[in-house]
Amino acid sequence: MSLDPKSPWIPVFRGPILVLAAVLLILFGCSGPLMGPQEVEWSEPEDRQPVDLSGTLKTLAQQDVSLTDLQGKILFLNFWATWCAPCRAEMPSMASLYDQLSPDGLTMIALSDEDPQTIQGFLERGPYPFNVWLDPDGVLIQRFQVYQIPTTLVVDSQGRLIARHLGARQWDSPEMIDRFRQLLNEPQP
């Protein structure tokens, strides 16, 4: 069989190949199983590196916002998409973590590069208590080299990276809640 683009066989195979490519992108564009047992690697205060949180993001109402306005707080930053099954699977546990620890100072942002109407439609079916913001130009997605979703970053009150986690996680497990309580109670310099 010839690979000549004028070959009559190319159109026959093009459709199934494109469908297969789309399925693989959907399956592997999201990282890992729906809720895996993978551990989060936490950095000790002396090993944490500063991260650049600058850049203009948008609320769903299209207002400009910036993560730099959140310095001084523990920041849970989750990169996600409405079409990503592992992202959707971990969101209830994120909401539970946020509900339990936001009074103590935990700030949570779910960040997507999808269009606001898609996200609004998703949130109408199941709203979440944390902020959902947009990165329409992919500034932070590129800066933090987010190639798989969900990806979660945890940043300390001084703007230093505490943890980077790929894949879905049960964020409201007793161990996670204890770990975040420790972070929220760390002495400030």
Residue pairs with C-beta under 8 A, 6 or more apart in sequence:
1 7
1 9
2 9
3 10
4 10
26 83
29 84
29 148
29 149
30 81
30 84
30 85
30 86
30 87
30 148
30 149
30 150
31 86
31 148
31 149
31 150
31 151
31 166
31 167
31 168
32 38
32 86
32 166
32 167
32 168
33 86
33 167
33 168
34 85
34 86
34 89
34 168
35 86
35 89
35 90
35 168
35 169
35 170
36 167
36 168
36 169
38 165
38 166
38 167
38 169
40 154
40 163
40 165
40 169
40 176
40 179
41 163
41 164
41 165
42 154
42 162
42 163
42 179
43 49
43 160
43 161
43 162
43 163
45 156
45 160
45 186
48 156
48 158
48 160
48 161
48 162
49 160
49 161
50 158
50 159
50 160
50 161
51 144
51 153
51 155
51 159
51 160
51 161
52 143
53 66
53 67
53 68
53 70
53 71
53 75
53 140
53 155
53 159
54 66
54 67
54 68
55 66
55 67
55 135
55 139
55 140
55 143
56 64
56 65
56 66
56 139
57 64
57 65
57 66
57 67
57 111
57 133
57 134
57 135
57 139
57 140
58 64
58 65
58 116
58 133
58 134
58 135
58 136
59 65
59 131
59 133
59 134
60 116
60 119
60 120
60 123
60 132
60 133
60 134
62 116
65 133
67 75
67 77
67 109
67 140
70 107
70 109
71 157
71 158
71 159
72 157
73 105
73 106
73 107
73 157
74 105
74 106
74 107
74 154
74 155
74 156
74 157
74 162
74 180
74 183
74 184
75 107
75 108
75 109
75 153
75 154
75 155
76 94
76 97
76 98
76 106
76 107
76 108
76 109
76 130
76 152
76 153
76 154
76 171
77 108
77 109
77 111
77 140
77 152
77 153
77 154
77 155
78 87
78 90
78 94
78 108
78 109
78 110
78 111
78 150
78 151
78 152
79 111
79 112
79 140
79 141
79 144
79 146
79 149
79 150
79 151
79 152
80 87
80 91
80 110
80 111
80 112
80 149
80 150
81 87
81 112
81 113
81 114
81 149
82 88
82 112
82 114
82 118
82 119
82 121
82 122
84 149
84 150
86 149
86 150
86 167
86 168
87 149
87 150
87 168
89 168
90 150
90 168
90 169
90 170
90 171
91 110
91 126
91 128
93 169
93 170
93 171
93 172
93 173
94 108
94 110
94 128
94 130
94 171
94 172
95 128
95 129
95 130
96 171
96 172
97 106
97 108
97 171
97 172
97 176
97 177
97 180
98 106
98 108
98 128
98 129
98 130
99 129
100 172
100 177
101 177
101 180
101 181
101 184
102 108
102 129
102 130
104 181
104 184
105 184
106 180
106 184
108 130
108 131
109 130
109 131
109 132
109 133
110 128
110 130
110 131
110 132
110 133
111 132
111 133
111 134
111 135
111 140
111 141
112 119
112 132
112 133
112 134
112 135
113 134
113 135
113 136
113 138
113 141
114 134
116 134
119 132
119 134
123 132
135 141
140 146
144 151
144 153
144 164
148 166
148 167
150 166
150 167
150 168
151 164
151 165
151 166
152 163
152 164
152 165
152 169
153 161
153 163
153 164
153 165
154 161
154 162
154 163
154 164
154 165
154 183
155 161
155 162
156 162
156 183
156 186
157 186
157 188
158 189
162 183
169 176
170 176
